[in-house]
Every structure is written in structure tokens, then in C-alpha cells.
Amino acid sequence: MECDVIQTDQAPSAIGPYSQGIAVGSWLFVSGQLGMHPQTGELVSHDFAPQARQALENLRQIVRTAGCDLNCVTAVDVFVTDIGDFAEFNEIYTGYFSEHRPARAVVEVRGLPKGAKVEIKCIAYRGPI
């Protein structure tokens, strides 16, 4: 099966040896997105909420580049450095996933690249329903 690399300048470039996303057949796998500005590659803020919004926006742009929208997303994995941000994240998240509710996990981690407070990755289905 052939893999297609998904790349857009509407999301930050990968900060390591990986792709923003990989499409394999009907499936799209989006790498973890931090709250980084697409053009500067720097975190948009030191605060949780702006980082979470930007990470979700970066994820959305990669999904769009692959020919989907957020309604195609089947699973979301979220990594936070403080589980105390869980309720605030849920409020922000519902702005992106209100009626469509993919499977999701939120896990507290010790640290993230660039000192980020949140990282979000997803899997989306691009095939016929």
C-alpha cells in the first residue's frame, strides 16, 4: 500500500525526522501538533489556552490539506503537562468538535518538546462511508 506525505505551510514544519501527516489508503495519521505558529515555529504563548487552540488549528489545517475536515477524525490523543488543564481543554475542544465526537484520550506527561503545555495528534478516515 502506498503512503502519501501530507505537508502544508498552514501548520508548523516538523521539528524532527517525521511528517506532519501520512495518508495510507483511506486513513490519515496526523503527527502530534504543538501550539506553534505556522510561520515562526515558535509557541504562540506560554499559556495553556492559546497553545491548545493553535495546536487544534494546526491539526485542522493538516486534515484539510489531506482533503478532509474534522468530521473525518476518528480518534484524538492529547498530551498535557498538567491534568489540571483538563476542564479548560474540554471547553476549547468543543469549539472544534461539538457534534462530532471522535474517540479520545487525554494523558498527563512530564514534558513536551519546546516546553509546550499540550500536544495533539489524530487519526482520520478519508474513505467512503
Backbone bond lengths (Angstrom), bond angles and torsions (degrees), N, CA, C in turn:
res aa  C-N    CA-C-N  psi(-1)  N-CA   C-N-CA  omega(-1)  CA-C   N-CA-C  phi
1 M - - - 1.439 - - 1.525 108.38 -
2 E 1.307 116.61 138.30 1.458 122.17 -176.99 1.525 111.84 -86.01
3 C 1.321 115.68 141.68 1.461 122.59 177.10 1.526 109.08 -106.33
4 D 1.319 116.47 137.36 1.457 122.05 175.22 1.519 108.94 -113.07
5 V 1.318 116.47 130.10 1.456 121.53 176.76 1.525 107.94 -79.79
6 I 1.317 116.58 130.82 1.460 122.55 177.44 1.525 107.01 -103.17
7 Q 1.318 116.12 124.18 1.465 122.06 -176.45 1.524 108.80 -141.81
8 T 1.332 116.78 131.51 1.452 121.82 175.97 1.519 110.21 -141.62
9 D 1.329 116.48 147.61 1.462 119.75 174.43 1.525 111.08 -85.29
10 Q 1.335 117.16 2.65 1.457 122.55 176.16 1.527 111.86 -85.05
11 A 1.319 116.12 -1.37 1.469 123.33 174.80 1.526 106.48 -135.37
12 P 1.334 117.39 156.61 1.470 119.48 -178.84 1.525 112.04 -62.03
13 S 1.300 115.31 147.33 1.461 120.34 173.77 1.524 108.87 -64.32
14 A 1.305 115.95 153.42 1.464 121.03 176.75 1.525 108.86 -59.89
15 I 1.337 116.37 140.81 1.463 120.24 179.81 1.528 111.53 -98.22
16 G 1.313 115.68 13.56 1.455 121.56 179.17 1.516 109.63 -154.19
17 P 1.322 116.41 -169.32 1.466 121.21 -177.73 1.532 112.32 -82.52
18 Y 1.316 116.11 66.84 1.468 122.35 178.68 1.521 108.98 -152.44
19 S 1.321 116.60 170.09 1.453 123.03 -179.80 1.524 110.20 -101.80
20 Q 1.334 116.89 156.75 1.460 120.54 173.99 1.526 109.49 -60.07
21 G 1.314 115.57 -41.06 1.458 120.39 178.66 1.509 110.72 -157.83
22 I 1.326 115.27 159.03 1.466 122.84 176.54 1.522 107.59 -133.35
23 A 1.317 115.85 128.07 1.458 121.38 174.84 1.523 108.04 -104.31
24 V 1.325 115.11 129.35 1.460 122.24 177.93 1.522 106.20 -129.60
25 G 1.324 116.33 110.76 1.458 119.21 -176.57 1.522 109.97 58.07
26 S 1.304 116.59 -125.36 1.465 122.18 -178.72 1.520 113.38 -87.40
27 W 1.322 117.62 -0.46 1.465 120.75 -173.81 1.516 112.06 -107.83
28 L 1.316 115.38 143.22 1.451 123.29 176.60 1.523 108.65 -121.60
29 F 1.320 116.31 129.82 1.452 122.96 178.24 1.524 108.13 -116.35
30 V 1.322 116.84 114.76 1.465 121.68 -177.55 1.527 108.65 -101.42
31 S 1.322 115.68 126.57 1.467 121.67 178.35 1.521 110.59 -64.85
32 G 1.321 115.43 159.59 1.453 120.95 179.26 1.520 112.04 -56.32
33 Q 1.326 114.94 131.75 1.458 121.61 -179.95 1.515 110.32 -111.07
34 L 1.324 114.74 131.00 1.453 121.58 174.52 1.527 108.47 -95.00
35 G 1.305 116.29 171.49 1.462 121.23 177.93 1.517 111.90 -82.39
36 M 1.325 115.88 54.92 1.466 121.95 -177.76 1.516 110.27 -99.81
37 H 1.318 115.54 144.27 1.461 121.99 175.67 1.528 108.22 -70.22
38 P 1.342 117.94 132.93 1.470 119.95 -175.73 1.531 114.64 -60.11
39 Q 1.324 117.41 -34.71 1.458 119.01 -176.26 1.529 113.06 -86.50
40 T 1.325 118.07 -35.11 1.463 119.40 -175.89 1.519 113.37 -94.34
41 G 1.329 117.50 -24.26 1.457 120.85 -176.48 1.517 113.09 73.71
42 E 1.333 116.95 11.11 1.460 121.44 178.86 1.526 109.93 -104.53
43 L 1.325 116.59 153.38 1.461 120.32 175.83 1.528 108.76 -59.66
44 V 1.340 116.28 140.74 1.465 120.60 -177.55 1.528 111.85 -72.55
45 S 1.312 117.45 -19.23 1.460 122.25 -177.60 1.528 108.46 -167.12
46 H 1.307 116.22 166.45 1.465 120.19 171.82 1.518 110.21 -89.66
47 D 1.338 117.42 -7.27 1.461 122.85 -176.73 1.525 111.43 -90.62
48 F 1.324 115.17 151.43 1.461 121.66 -176.12 1.529 113.17 -62.16
49 A 1.324 117.93 -52.92 1.474 121.35 -171.72 1.534 113.03 -58.54
50 P 1.330 120.04 -49.45 1.471 118.41 178.10 1.531 112.68 -62.18
51 Q 1.336 116.49 -35.87 1.466 119.05 177.17 1.526 110.93 -64.74
52 A 1.328 117.02 -42.96 1.465 120.78 -178.97 1.525 110.56 -63.10
53 R 1.331 116.96 -45.15 1.479 120.44 179.03 1.523 110.74 -60.80
54 Q 1.330 117.04 -45.03 1.459 120.12 -178.29 1.520 111.42 -67.84
55 A 1.319 118.26 -38.79 1.464 120.87 177.44 1.523 110.54 -61.28
56 L 1.336 116.58 -42.93 1.472 120.25 177.71 1.526 111.15 -66.19
57 E 1.319 116.87 -38.28 1.467 120.14 177.72 1.526 110.69 -66.02
58 N 1.320 117.33 -41.13 1.466 120.45 177.24 1.524 110.48 -61.49
59 L 1.323 116.41 -44.02 1.460 121.46 177.67 1.529 109.81 -59.38
60 R 1.354 116.66 -46.10 1.471 120.21 -179.92 1.527 111.46 -59.50
61 Q 1.322 117.91 -41.23 1.468 120.76 -178.52 1.529 111.80 -65.01
62 I 1.312 117.30 -37.45 1.466 120.39 177.95 1.523 110.03 -68.78
63 V 1.318 116.83 -42.76 1.465 120.92 177.35 1.531 109.98 -60.36
64 R 1.321 117.30 -43.38 1.478 120.99 178.03 1.518 111.75 -62.08
65 T 1.317 116.63 -41.82 1.458 120.48 179.88 1.530 110.82 -60.59
66 A 1.311 116.95 -30.21 1.471 121.77 178.66 1.525 111.89 -82.55
67 G 1.342 118.06 3.15 1.461 121.27 176.73 1.515 114.32 88.86
68 C 1.323 117.36 19.81 1.465 121.94 -178.50 1.523 109.94 -121.11
69 D 1.311 114.87 -176.97 1.454 121.42 166.03 1.524 106.75 -135.06
70 L 1.315 116.55 -178.52 1.463 118.95 -175.35 1.521 113.05 -65.33
71 N 1.325 118.22 -17.84 1.466 120.76 176.08 1.525 112.37 -69.22
72 C 1.326 117.53 -13.91 1.467 122.02 176.88 1.526 111.89 -84.46
73 V 1.330 117.26 -13.61 1.460 121.24 -175.45 1.526 109.94 -70.48
74 T 1.328 115.87 128.93 1.466 121.23 -178.60 1.520 112.83 -104.53
75 A 1.345 117.09 -27.39 1.467 120.57 -178.35 1.515 109.77 -149.60
76 V 1.326 115.57 141.75 1.461 122.74 179.32 1.524 107.82 -130.29
77 D 1.326 116.31 132.69 1.461 122.24 173.63 1.520 107.73 -116.22
78 V 1.326 115.57 129.81 1.461 122.28 -176.03 1.523 108.28 -122.70
79 F 1.323 115.77 132.95 1.451 122.26 177.69 1.525 107.76 -119.32
80 V 1.325 116.68 123.57 1.461 121.81 -179.67 1.526 108.86 -123.81
81 T 1.318 116.32 150.15 1.459 119.70 178.60 1.522 111.91 -88.33
82 D 1.334 116.56 -8.84 1.465 121.25 177.67 1.527 108.73 -144.03
83 I 1.328 117.26 107.85 1.468 121.00 -179.11 1.530 111.02 -63.12
84 G 1.315 117.12 -14.27 1.456 121.25 173.99 1.521 112.41 -63.74
85 D 1.334 117.52 -16.09 1.473 122.08 176.97 1.524 112.44 -85.97
86 F 1.331 117.69 3.37 1.465 122.47 -175.25 1.534 112.46 -56.86
87 A 1.316 118.43 -50.11 1.472 121.34 -177.93 1.525 110.70 -63.71
88 E 1.320 117.42 -43.05 1.468 120.53 178.71 1.527 110.20 -63.72
89 F 1.339 116.27 -39.67 1.461 118.96 177.75 1.527 110.85 -62.01
90 N 1.327 117.77 -43.04 1.463 120.22 179.28 1.524 111.58 -57.76
91 E 1.323 117.89 -40.35 1.465 121.11 178.18 1.522 110.98 -62.72
92 I 1.317 117.48 -45.12 1.465 122.11 179.30 1.526 110.31 -66.39
93 Y 1.311 116.06 -44.19 1.470 123.07 -177.60 1.528 111.92 -58.56
94 T 1.332 117.01 -40.17 1.470 119.46 -178.64 1.528 112.02 -66.71
95 G 1.313 118.04 -16.48 1.460 120.53 172.42 1.515 112.56 -71.85
96 Y 1.310 116.86 -18.78 1.465 122.74 179.12 1.524 111.94 -106.72
97 F 1.307 115.89 -35.56 1.470 122.07 -179.92 1.527 106.99 -127.03
98 S 1.329 116.95 87.15 1.466 119.32 -177.60 1.527 111.12 -94.73
99 E 1.318 117.68 -61.03 1.467 120.22 179.51 1.519 111.57 -90.12
100 H 1.327 116.44 -40.66 1.472 121.18 176.88 1.525 107.36 -80.39
101 R 1.306 117.21 122.23 1.467 122.03 -175.70 1.532 110.32 -123.46
102 P 1.338 117.30 92.26 1.463 119.52 177.80 1.526 111.11 -65.49
103 A 1.318 116.01 161.41 1.465 120.17 169.87 1.532 106.91 -59.20
104 R 1.351 117.10 148.07 1.459 118.53 -174.56 1.524 111.26 -152.42
105 A 1.316 114.86 148.83 1.465 122.05 170.64 1.519 107.32 -131.54
106 V 1.328 116.08 142.25 1.465 122.05 172.58 1.522 106.74 -124.88
107 V 1.327 116.16 124.65 1.451 121.61 -174.39 1.524 109.06 -128.68
108 E 1.327 116.24 135.20 1.458 119.91 173.97 1.527 108.87 -83.38
109 V 1.325 115.06 134.38 1.454 121.63 179.29 1.530 109.74 -125.37
110 R 1.296 115.48 160.11 1.464 120.45 -178.15 1.529 112.23 -69.78
111 G 1.324 117.01 -37.86 1.460 120.12 -177.39 1.513 111.19 -161.52
112 L 1.334 115.37 160.21 1.463 122.75 178.73 1.532 108.66 -133.50
113 P 1.333 117.41 159.16 1.465 119.82 178.67 1.536 111.59 -55.41
114 K 1.316 115.06 147.76 1.468 123.62 177.28 1.522 113.81 62.37
115 G 1.331 116.91 12.73 1.455 119.81 -178.57 1.516 113.32 74.26
116 A 1.335 116.55 20.02 1.463 121.48 -178.79 1.527 110.70 -64.99
117 K 1.326 115.30 157.63 1.460 121.94 178.89 1.523 112.48 -98.97
118 V 1.351 117.29 -14.49 1.462 120.98 -177.99 1.528 109.68 -152.44
119 E 1.321 115.56 144.93 1.466 123.31 173.73 1.525 106.95 -138.26
120 I 1.348 116.02 138.16 1.467 120.75 -175.38 1.518 109.55 -133.44
121 K 1.340 116.19 132.00 1.464 121.50 174.89 1.513 108.60 -129.91
122 C 1.332 116.24 163.13 1.465 118.13 -179.39 1.522 111.61 -151.95
123 I 1.324 113.26 167.46 1.463 123.54 171.28 1.525 105.98 -124.12
124 A 1.337 115.69 136.03 1.471 120.44 178.91 1.517 109.10 -129.95
125 Y 1.332 114.97 151.66 1.464 121.91 177.84 1.514 108.40 -104.35
126 R 1.330 117.21 120.21 1.462 122.00 -176.37 1.519 113.08 -100.91
127 G 1.311 116.90 -4.10 1.451 120.52 -173.38 1.510 114.16 -84.62
128 P 1.312 116.08 -178.09 1.472 119.89 178.76 1.513 110.87 -67.31
129 I 1.301 114.57 146.44 1.471 120.21 -179.77 1.509 109.95 -91.57
